[in-house]
Amino acid sequence: MQPRSPEISSSLGRIAIIGAGAVGCYYGGRLAQHGHEVHFLMRSDYEAVVREGLRITSYQGDVHLPVNAHKTAEDIGPCDLVIIAMKVTSNAALLDLIPPLLKEKTVLLTLQNGLGNEEFLAQHFGAERVLGGLCFVCINRIGPGQIHHIAQGRINMGEHTRTPLPRTQLIAEEFRRSLIDCHVVESLAAARWQKLVWNIPFNGLSIAAGGIDTEVILANPALETRVRALMVEIIQTAACLGHTLPPDLVETMISNTRTMAAYKPSSLIDYLDGKEVELEAIWGEPIRQAAQAGIAMPFVQELYDELKNRLAEKA
């Protein structure tokens, strides 16, 4: 299946998607659907996508389209925007993958989970290039080049270590035009901690409690109590670090999670598939950052220790 030419002139220029799993294929697919020139770095799905195209089934409408699939970053070449959606556990590979994609003003947007990703990119490729995005979306990869979009889809986007620039607003505007609910945030660090309020309890308990989905977690009064305690601890820690989060965040996140029904968080899927779980970025790094400021996180520490034991048993 041959990729089609962009139907709309894109102010984003050439876009590369590094990490063509559920997140990369979904957001990259939306951009390609709406006329942007998107190039996907694909490995295991390459043959299937070249042959069959990319499929997104969604409550917003299904999409089936040919896309530009490549086996190497060198085949893609220099781009204007590089969207990084690969697992944090593979970040070392970015040292080889990103250089062929760079030109003078290439922007790097990481959609990865946890803390420390912007710092990694800034250290190796320059802080001025780096943006971060927090994805609040319920999606799963159900087959090669096949993405099931269940609910939500919002991205909170911000600049690394500085307030938004004109480029931040431009990217967000183009995302919104592509059916991606995208909002610019003043503080990316605060947004990162806000995402952890969901990721730490639900991704963690889904594994620690024996491989269960979000519906089962919230149907268990003891586990829901634990979710709430973890959320409150994360919010209080963020406040101590200077990041004030919405006062109704716990209730909002739990209510939104109930609408997901039997959703398997990404860390649970990795765990069940025998893949490496993003243990340090999601659980370890927040504990370490808090400790550097003299703040203890006993509930998160307990969950972190349980996860380490679970992962060690399965190794």
SEMARDO-943445 format. One record per residue (C-alpha): x, z, y. Coordinates in steps of 0.001 Angstrom, whole numbers, padded with zeros to 6 digits, always signed. Each point is the difference from the previous one (the first is absolute). Layout:
BEGIN
XZY...
//
This chain:
BEGIN
+000000+000000+000000+001663-001185+003209-000031+002258+003094-002071-001265+002872+001320-000477+003515-001014+002640+002527-003334-000874+001607+000622+002092+003114+003123+000230+002105+001481+003442-000621+001582+002019+002778+001634+002073-002740+002177-002911-001118+001324-000039-003574-000919+003081-002009+001686+001231-003182-001631+002414-002438+002542+002084-001920-001754+001856-002782-002840-002184-001206-002001+002668-001821-003471+001159+000971+000861+000897+003605+002238-002995+000735-002328-002539-001581-003098+001440+001637+001260+000119+003571+002135-003116-000369-002978-001785-001529-002221+000933+002933+002594-001327+002440+000388-003247-001973-003789-000357-000244-000226-000013+003789+002633-002598+000684+003291+001897+000181+003099-001426-001647+000654+002569-002718+002744-000162-002634-000193+002330-003005+003059+001169-001917-001335+000096-003559+001631+000748-003301-002239+000795-002955-003020-001728+001588+001830-003108+001229-001089-002474-002689-003609+001168-000009-000311-000161+003780+001619-003433+000252-002410-001230-002665-003207+001859+000903+000438+001234+003569-000790+003463+001319-003396+001589-000668-001495+002909+001928-003342+001414-001089-001442+002104+002795-003215+001511+001324+000827-001996+003156-000124-003241-001967+002187-001501-002711+003015-002141+000836+001834-002582-002109+002798-001872+001715+003326-001692-000669+002971+001820+001511+003707-000525+000563+001650+001781-002949+003778+000328-000338+002358+001493-002559+002757+000994+002431+000338+001109+003609+002462-002838+000538-002782-002451-000896-002172+001505+002736+002660+000006+002696-000102+001537+003488-003372+001344+001133-001498+001527+003128-001809+002849-001774+000959+001597-003306-002659+002222-001575+001446+002418-002540-002488+001194-002611+002244+000738-002963+000236+003460-001538+002323+002437+001765+001806+000507-003295+001362-003558+000340+001276+000336+003569+003619-000587-001029-000975-003595-000846-000904-000580+003660+003689-000002+000857+000231-003394-001745-003544-001276+000572-000307+000380+003770+003201-001630+001422-001013-003588-000965-003297+000531+001856+001516+001134+003285+000526-001761+003272+000685+001492+003426-003468+001418+000692-001455+000422-003473-002405+002947-000177-000083+002215-003101-003350+001640-000756-000014+002477-002866-003328+000824-001650+001630+002389-002471-001122+003509-000870+001624+003286+000910+002716+000952+002463+003423-001492+000678-000705-003734-000316+000348-000879+003676+003211+002031+000147+001394-001953-002970-000770-003348+001614+001296+001123+003391+003282+001161-001500+000701-003305-001716-001660-002617+002221-000401+001557+003459-002631+002356+001374-001235-002542+002543-001396-002179-002799-002057+002685-001739-003725+000706-000018-002023+002004-002486-003538-000342-001266-002171+002479-001894-002494-001657-002335-003333+001682-000654-001328-002353-002646-001446+000170-003478+001496-002920-001968+001392-000740-003448+001958-002868-001517-002113-000983-003021+002093-002932-001238+002705-002474+001083-000922-001067+003520-003363+001796-000246-000885+002796+002420-003192+002071-000025-000877+001398+003435-002390+002905-000521-000326+001677+003387+001498+000581+003458+003117-001875+001165+001090+001558+003268+003633-000089+001142+001299+002449+002610+003081-001664+001499+002713+001283+002280+003558-000447+001195+002871+001949-001507+001147+002776+002403-001756-001459+003049-003421-000698+001469-001750-003348-000623+001452-003207+001452-001786-003263+000826+001062-001324-003419-001784+002922-001672-003264-000930+001707+000470-003694-000806+000532+000654-003706-002999+002329-000136-002181-002567+001780+000979-002726-002478-000656+002353-002914-003486+000753+001340-000682-003714+000347+000874-000260-003694-002666+002527-001100+002531+002848-000102-001178+003142+001796+003193+000797+001909+000547+002702+002623+003106+000695+002081+001091+003646+000042+002047+001735+002662+001973+002048-002539+000971-001556-003309+001401+003335-001192-003382+001689+000497-001710-002862-001799+002406+000417-002924-000912+003680-000325-003682-000854+000245+000307-002392-002952+001733+002730-001991-003100+002169+000389-001664-002346-002524+002970-001251-001988+001529+003359-000898-003092+001594-001587-001741-002981-001568+003027-001938-001244+001581+003241-001177-002950+001685-001702-001024-003220-001717+003264+000271-001959+000464+003767-000168-003550+000595-001244+000443-002338-002938-000532-003582+001165-003365+000182+001766-001634-002000+002783-001244+001192+003395-003587+000386-001173+001042+002389-002774+002186+001966+002407-002865+000580+002445-002456+000781-002800+002163+002965-000989-000557+002956+002408+003436+001477-000680+001751-003314+000668-002041-000645+003146+000994+003460+001251+003612-000908-000677-000394-003334+001833-001290+001836+003047+002807+002572-000084+002625-002732-000210-001604-001924+002854-000124+003048+002261+003646+000818-000725+001092-003554+000847-002015+000001+003238+001446+003362+001036+003528-001167-000806-000483-003176+002017-001208+002080+002951+003105+002192-000197+002099-003183+000117-001837-001175+003127-002566-002302-001597-003574+001062+000754-002457-001540-002439-003819-000295+000345-001771+003341-000584-002598-001566-002311+002570-001853-002100-000542+001968-003213-003750-000603-000100+000369-003636+001053+002537-000779-002708-001935+001766-002733-003251-001748+001017+001731-003382+000046+001565+000685-003398-003412+000702-001535-001033-003555+000931+002896-001393-002074-001625+001251-003231+002382-000124-002998+003052-001201+001913+003465+000241-001533+002641+000672+002685+003077-002209-000003+002306+002772-001237-002258+000591-002996+000074-003702-000857+003802+000022+000196+000123+003113-002194-002340-001450-002630+001895-003307-000009+003326+001772-000533+001299-001003+003448+001969+002226+002322-002190+002215+002189+000819+000353+003722+000692+003710-000501+002549+000604+002740-001590-002076+002778-003491+001494-000403+000720+003589-001100+003699+000793+000254+000792-001297+003487-002856+001833+001789+001164+003254-001599+003588-000660+001103-000978-000928+003561-002121+003130+000276+002809+002155-001407+002423-001366+002606-002392+001364+002641-000278+003342-001795-003490-000698-001388-001008+000733-003586-002565-002145-001863-000780+002099-003094-003051-001982-001157+001772-003345+000306+003123+001490-001602-002063+001174-002980-001481-003479-000458+003424-001633+000438+001415+002232-002761-002914-000832-002306+000533-003708+000555+003732+000252-000699-000810+001720-003292-002626-002599-000932+002337-002863+000758+002853+001640-001904-002237+000465-003057-000952-003678+000052+003542-001277+000554
//
